[in-house]
Amino acid sequence: MLWFAKLGADAGKAAVSVDDGAAEIVDTYSADDIWGVCVYRKEFAHTGRHTLKITIFGEHGPRAKDSIVSIDGFRVEP
């Protein structure tokens, strides 16, 4: 499973977890706007139904101007 997002100077942080597992922090900051970047990747041990949870903190790193987190899309392959 791949999550694609926009990176940018106004971008912030989010926590991503799958199937109630431990959350991983994703920081979508970049000095330049870049669309369609894979910001998270997860491989599953088995096929079937899974739950993805993205929590937006409203926080950002020291260089970011805002805390926006975008979702350009997801790709899931069997």
Rosetta blueprint (number, residue, H / E / L):
1 M L
2 L E
3 W E
4 F E
5 A E
6 K E
7 L E
8 G E
9 A L
10 D L
11 A E
12 G L
13 K E
14 A E
15 A E
16 V E
17 S E
18 V E
19 D L
20 D L
21 G L
22 A L
23 A L
24 E E
25 I E
26 V E
27 D E
28 T L
29 Y E
30 S L
31 A L
32 D L
33 D L
34 I E
35 W E
36 G E
37 V E
38 C E
39 V E
40 Y E
41 R E
42 K L
43 E L
44 F L
45 A L
46 H L
47 T L
48 G L
49 R L
50 H L
51 T L
52 L E
53 K E
54 I E
55 T E
56 I E
57 F L
58 G L
59 E L
60 H L
61 G L
62 P L
63 R L
64 A L
65 K L
66 D L
67 S L
68 I E
69 V L
70 S L
71 I L
72 D L
73 G E
74 F E
75 R E
76 V L
77 E L
78 P L
